[in-house]
Amino acid sequence: MNDDSFTWSRDAICLDPSSWDLRSIAADLYRRTCRVNFDMPGFCVLNLGRDIDSVTFRHVMVDLKRDMAAIHEAATGNMLAYLSAARFDQQESTRPHLDGGPDECFLMLGYEPCAIDSDIEIFDYAKCAFDHDLSPNEFMARYNPMFKPGHDILRPYATRVPCFSNTDYQILCINNSCAPYSESQPAWQGTLHAATITSPDESARRIINSTMIVSVPAGTSDFIDDGQLNDFLTTSVVRRQGDG
């Protein structure tokens, strides 16, 4: 990361693997997303092209979560569990925000090809909070980015995702944590995300397969059951709500 800029390079963010070695891909996703300091972006995009289908795509998401969980358990002794899994059509622009979740969590968002253009920006609010001697929660209380003063403070910490495309199947992993920074007790350092939908279209769909994944003590079960996960993997139902 450049000392003078909080914009990450394309190579730091964008994964376009030459082979589907999911264990290797999962290691890359985990390293870039589940950061405990500011040496990694806290987010990344995996491009899987367009030669798959929606059901296969969702199975890849679940397989990657399983492999990331093995890495997390080996590194920390904790597990990764699903807090939620849903599909929706999201066509509203959003300002920088967290999705509601516990102190340590990340989003794995699966975007399907569509005719609707959009831009994604990630804001390194944990680093901004650290630079202002605040915890992430204190920063959000004092400088809410939903309002202009907070948004202006965060602007230098923004990165527009350069490889985000509406033509391919893509997985976007975003560290959604709010844990304070600590060298003695490392915890995931979160980011905010915002979407700009340039041309919403009620006759089309912008499908996001959305999962929230949390760090939990060993032995904790997923917060969704097998039936709910199977429904996520196989359903053709898409809700017109949500965010991403």
C-alpha positions in Angstrom: 0.0 0.0 0.0 1.3 3.4 -1.0 2.1 5.7 2.0 0.6 8.6 0.1 -2.6 7.0 -1.0 -5.2 4.7 0.4 -6.2 3.4 -3.0 -5.1 -0.2 -3.5 -3.6 -1.5 -6.8 -5.5 -3.7 -9.2 -3.2 -6.6 -8.4 -4.0 -6.3 -4.7 -7.7 -6.5 -5.3 -8.5 -8.5 -8.4 -8.2 -12.3 -8.7 -8.5 -13.9 -12.1 -7.2 -17.4 -11.6 -5.9 -19.5 -14.5 -7.2 -22.7 -12.8 -10.0 -23.5 -10.4 -7.8 -24.6 -7.6 -10.3 -23.7 -4.9 -7.9 -24.3 -1.9 -5.4 -21.9 -3.4 -8.1 -19.3 -4.3 -9.5 -19.6 -0.7 -6.1 -18.9 0.7 -5.9 -15.8 -1.4 -9.4 -14.6 -0.4 -8.7 -15.2 3.3 -5.3 -13.4 3.2 -6.7 -10.3 1.5 -10.0 -10.1 3.3 -9.6 -11.4 6.9 -6.8 -8.9 7.8 -5.9 -8.1 11.4 -3.8 -5.0 10.4 -3.7 -2.7 7.4 -1.2 -4.5 5.2 -4.0 -6.0 3.1 -7.1 -4.4 1.5 -9.8 -6.1 3.6 -11.6 -6.9 0.3 -11.0 -8.6 -3.1 -12.8 -9.7 -6.2 -12.7 -13.1 -7.8 -13.7 -13.3 -11.4 -15.0 -16.7 -12.5 -15.9 -15.8 -16.0 -19.3 -16.5 -17.7 -19.1 -20.1 -18.6 -20.8 -21.5 -15.5 -24.4 -21.3 -14.3 -26.0 -19.8 -11.2 -26.3 -23.1 -9.2 -22.7 -24.1 -9.9 -21.6 -20.5 -8.9 -23.3 -20.8 -5.6 -21.7 -24.2 -4.9 -18.3 -22.6 -5.6 -19.2 -20.0 -3.0 -20.0 -22.6 -0.4 -16.8 -24.6 -1.2 -14.7 -21.5 -0.8 -16.2 -20.8 2.6 -15.4 -24.4 3.6 -11.8 -24.0 2.6 -11.5 -20.6 4.2 -12.9 -22.1 7.4 -10.1 -24.7 7.4 -7.5 -21.9 7.1 -9.1 -19.9 9.8 -9.3 -22.8 12.2 -5.6 -23.6 11.6 -4.6 -20.0 12.2 -6.8 -19.1 15.1 -8.6 -22.1 16.6 -11.9 -20.5 15.7 -14.4 -21.5 13.1 -16.3 -19.7 10.3 -20.0 -20.0 10.4 -22.8 -18.7 8.2 -24.9 -16.0 9.8 -27.1 -15.6 6.7 -27.4 -16.7 3.1 -29.9 -15.1 0.7 -30.5 -14.0 -2.9 -31.8 -10.7 -3.9 -32.1 -8.1 -6.8 -30.5 -4.9 -5.6 -30.8 -1.8 -7.8 -30.6 1.1 -5.4 -27.4 3.1 -4.8 -26.0 3.1 -1.3 -23.7 5.3 0.7 -20.7 3.8 2.7 -22.1 1.4 5.3 -21.6 -1.8 7.3 -24.1 -4.6 7.0 -25.3 -5.5 10.5 -23.1 -8.2 12.1 -20.9 -9.1 15.0 -17.4 -7.7 15.7 -15.7 -10.1 13.3 -17.5 -11.0 10.1 -17.1 -10.7 6.4 -19.5 -10.7 3.4 -19.1 -13.1 0.5 -21.2 -11.6 -2.3 -21.8 -13.5 -5.5 -22.7 -11.2 -8.4 -24.3 -12.8 -11.5 -24.0 -11.4 -15.0 -26.7 -8.7 -15.7 -27.4 -5.8 -18.1 -27.2 -3.2 -15.3 -24.0 -1.3 -14.8 -22.8 -0.5 -11.3 -19.7 0.7 -9.4 -18.5 -0.6 -6.1 -16.4 1.5 -3.7 -14.7 0.2 -0.5 -13.8 2.6 2.3 -11.1 1.7 4.8 -12.9 3.1 7.8 -10.9 1.0 10.3 -7.7 2.6 9.1 -9.3 6.0 9.1 -10.5 5.4 12.7 -7.0 4.2 13.7 -5.4 7.3 12.2 -7.9 9.5 14.3 -7.1 7.5 17.5 -10.7 6.1 17.6 -12.2 2.6 17.6 -14.3 1.8 14.5 -17.5 2.1 16.6 -16.4 5.5 18.0 -15.6 6.6 14.5 -19.0 5.6 13.2 -20.7 7.4 16.1 -18.7 10.6 15.6 -18.3 10.6 11.8 -21.3 8.8 10.3 -20.6 8.5 6.6 -24.3 8.6 5.7 -23.8 12.4 6.2 -21.4 14.7 4.3 -18.8 15.5 7.0 -18.2 11.8 7.8 -18.2 11.0 4.1 -15.6 13.7 3.4 -13.3 12.4 6.1 -13.5 8.9 4.6 -13.0 10.0 1.0 -9.2 9.7 1.0 -9.6 6.1 2.3 -11.8 5.0 -0.7 -11.0 2.6 -3.4 -13.1 2.1 -6.4 -13.1 -1.6 -7.3 -11.4 -1.5 -10.8 -12.3 -5.0 -12.0 -16.0 -5.1 -11.0 -17.9 -6.2 -14.1 -21.6 -6.8 -14.8 -20.7 -9.4 -17.6 -19.1 -12.2 -15.5 -19.8 -14.2 -12.4 -17.8 -12.5 -9.6 -17.4 -13.0 -5.9 -16.7 -10.0 -3.8 -15.4 -10.6 -0.3 -15.6 -7.6 2.1 -14.4 -7.5 5.7 -17.5 -6.2 7.5 -16.0 -6.1 11.0 -16.2 -3.4 13.7 -13.6 -4.8 16.1 -11.0 -2.3 17.5 -7.4 -2.6 16.4 -5.1 -4.4 18.9 -1.6 -5.8 18.5 -1.9 -8.0 21.6 -5.4 -9.4 20.6 -5.5 -9.3 16.8 -9.0 -8.9 15.4 -10.4 -8.4 11.9 -10.2 -4.8 10.6 -13.3 -3.9 8.7 -14.3 -1.8 5.7 -17.4 0.0 4.5 -18.9 -0.6 1.1 -21.1 1.5 -1.3 -22.7 0.8 -4.6 -23.7 3.2 -7.4 -26.3 1.8 -9.8 -26.0 3.9 -12.9 -29.1 2.8 -14.7 -31.7 0.8 -12.7 -34.1 -1.2 -14.8 -37.3 -2.6 -13.3 -37.5 -5.0 -16.3 -34.1 -6.6 -15.5 -32.5 -8.2 -12.4 -29.2 -7.5 -10.7 -28.8 -10.7 -8.7 -26.6 -10.9 -5.7 -26.1 -14.1 -3.8 -25.3 -12.7 -0.3 -23.7 -14.6 2.6 -22.4 -13.2 5.9 -19.7 -15.3 7.5 -18.7 -14.9 11.1 -15.7 -16.0 13.3 -17.0 -18.1 16.2 -15.5 -20.4 18.9 -14.8 -24.0 17.9 -17.8 -26.2 18.1 -20.3 -23.5 17.1 -22.8 -24.5 14.5 -23.9 -22.4 11.5 -26.7 -20.0 12.3 -28.6 -21.3 9.3 -29.6 -25.0 9.0 -28.8 -27.4 6.2 -32.3 -26.9 4.7 -31.7 -23.1 4.5 -28.3 -23.6 3.0 -29.6 -26.1 0.4 -32.4 -23.6 -0.5 -29.8 -20.9 -1.0 -27.9 -23.3 -3.3 -30.8 -24.5 -5.4 -33.6 -21.9 -5.4 -34.6 -19.8 -8.4 -36.3 -17.3 -6.1 -34.8 -13.8 -6.0 -36.1 -11.1 -3.6 -36.3 -7.4 -4.8 -34.6 -5.9 -1.7 -31.3 -5.9 0.2 -28.1 -4.2 -0.5 -24.7 -4.7 -1.9 
